[in-house]
Amino acid sequence: MSEARVVVVTNLKPSKMRGVKSEAMLLAAEKEVNNISNVSLITPHENTPIGSALHFKGFDSIEKAPRLKSQLWQELQSKLRTSENGTVVFDNDHPLVDEHGNPATSVPNAGVR
């Protein structure tokens, strides 16, 4: 994964995973094909500068997002998907974009975790 451009959620409440403190998570799309689960990382648009904050269009972008507890993250995550063209969307209507409106994408018609 060296040099990979990825989308990272950094405002999660810290938790331990396999004995290691985790404070962030990579976003990935998961789609089942022929009873096999395929996972692909969510990638920012090629014109999105590294380190840019992303937000869901239609919601205000905030300087520092509050930490999310696990239960709230699970509720939000259940409404994340990729559209027919692979754009990450919240509640089927709000694309995940950078400050210029460039979308984050992955495989089409998949769940996002």
Sequence and secondary structure as in RCSB ss.txt:
>XXXX:A:sequence
MSEARVVVVTNLKPSKMRGVKSEAMLLAAEKEVNNISNVSLITPHENTPIGSALHFKGFDSIEKAPRLKSQLWQE
LQSKLRTSENGTVVFDNDHPLVDEHGNPATSVPNAGVR
>XXXX:A:secstr
 TT    EE  B  EEETTEEE  EE EEEEEETTEEEEEE B  TTS TT   EETTS   SS   B HHHHHH
HHTTEEE TTSBEEETTTEEEE TT  B B SSS EE 
